[in-house]
């Protein structure tokens, strides 16, 4: 399945969850609901995926970070429920993309009246992904 098709399905699932629950709940609630929605769409999804940090072949930590959702082993989804998405949230997702060598990430802030205002797409350039 192509990345654009996967990301479209993820965004559609997020819209369904947002319609059902509305804004302002805890991130964990949205994560569980997203897992259900994505699986119902037939997508492979893993939650709270540990992401080790390795430097020059040496593990610094086995689970330095956790990916909220990893969809189809290619799209990292970082969920938020915050007043305003800050630059640090985007850097967090980019860090995950680079460390995991994944091509695409979606930052979804459920604390928006219109969910489309809370979606940020971040691309990890192919060269960066291939080097990891």
C-alpha positions in Angstrom: 0.0 0.0 0.0 1.3 3.4 -0.9 2.2 6.0 1.8 -0.4 8.5 0.6 -3.1 5.9 0.8 -2.0 4.8 4.3 -1.9 8.4 5.5 -5.3 9.1 4.0 -6.8 6.2 5.9 -5.1 7.3 9.1 -6.5 10.8 8.8 -9.9 9.4 8.0 -9.7 7.2 11.1 -8.7 10.2 13.2 -11.6 12.2 11.9 -14.0 9.4 12.9 -12.6 9.3 16.4 -12.7 13.1 16.7 -16.4 13.1 15.5 -17.3 10.5 18.1 -15.4 11.8 21.1 -14.7 15.5 20.4 -11.7 17.4 21.5 -10.0 17.6 24.9 -9.7 14.1 26.2 -6.4 12.5 27.2 -4.1 11.3 24.5 -4.3 7.7 25.7 -8.0 7.6 25.0 -7.5 8.7 21.4 -4.6 6.2 21.0 -6.9 3.3 22.0 -9.7 4.5 19.7 -7.3 5.0 16.8 -6.0 1.5 17.2 -9.6 0.2 16.9 -10.4 2.4 13.9 -7.2 1.5 12.0 -7.6 -2.2 12.6 -11.2 -2.0 11.4 -9.7 -0.5 8.2 -7.5 -3.6 7.8 -4.3 -1.8 8.6 -1.5 -3.3 10.6 -1.0 -1.1 13.7 1.3 -1.3 16.7 1.0 0.9 19.8 3.5 2.3 22.2 6.4 0.8 20.1 9.7 1.0 21.9 12.4 2.9 20.0 15.9 2.2 21.0 18.7 4.8 20.6 21.8 3.4 19.0 25.0 5.5 18.4 27.8 4.1 16.2 26.5 0.6 16.7 26.3 0.9 20.5 22.9 0.9 22.2 22.5 3.9 24.4 19.1 2.7 25.6 16.7 -0.1 24.6 13.6 2.0 24.8 14.6 5.6 24.9 11.3 6.6 23.2 7.9 5.2 22.4 6.0 5.7 19.2 2.3 6.2 19.8 1.3 4.3 16.7 3.3 2.6 13.9 1.0 1.9 11.0 1.9 -0.6 8.2 5.5 -0.5 9.6 6.0 2.8 7.7 4.0 5.7 9.1 4.7 7.0 12.6 1.7 8.6 14.2 2.2 10.9 17.2 -1.0 11.9 19.0 -1.4 15.0 21.1 -4.2 16.7 23.0 -2.7 20.1 23.6 -3.9 23.7 23.4 -1.3 24.5 20.7 1.2 22.3 18.8 4.6 23.6 19.6 7.8 23.3 17.5 9.1 20.8 20.0 6.2 18.4 19.1 7.3 18.5 15.5 10.9 18.0 16.4 9.8 15.0 18.5 8.2 13.4 15.5 11.1 14.1 13.3 13.4 12.5 15.9 11.3 9.4 15.9 11.2 9.3 12.1 15.0 9.6 11.9 15.8 7.1 14.6 13.3 4.5 13.3 14.2 5.2 9.6 10.6 5.7 8.6 9.6 7.8 5.7 6.4 9.6 7.0 5.0 10.9 10.2 1.6 12.4 11.2 1.3 14.6 14.2 -2.4 14.7 15.1 -3.6 17.1 17.8 -7.1 16.1 18.9 -7.6 19.2 21.0 -8.9 21.2 18.0 -12.5 22.1 17.1 -11.8 21.1 13.5 -9.4 18.2 13.4 -7.9 19.2 10.1 -6.4 22.2 11.9 -4.5 19.8 14.1 -2.9 17.6 11.5 0.8 18.0 10.5 2.5 15.8 8.0 6.3 15.4 8.3 8.4 13.6 5.7 11.8 12.0 6.5 13.7 12.5 3.3 14.7 9.2 1.5 18.4 9.9 2.0 18.0 10.3 5.7 15.8 7.2 6.0 18.2 5.1 3.9 21.2 6.1 6.0 19.6 4.7 9.2 
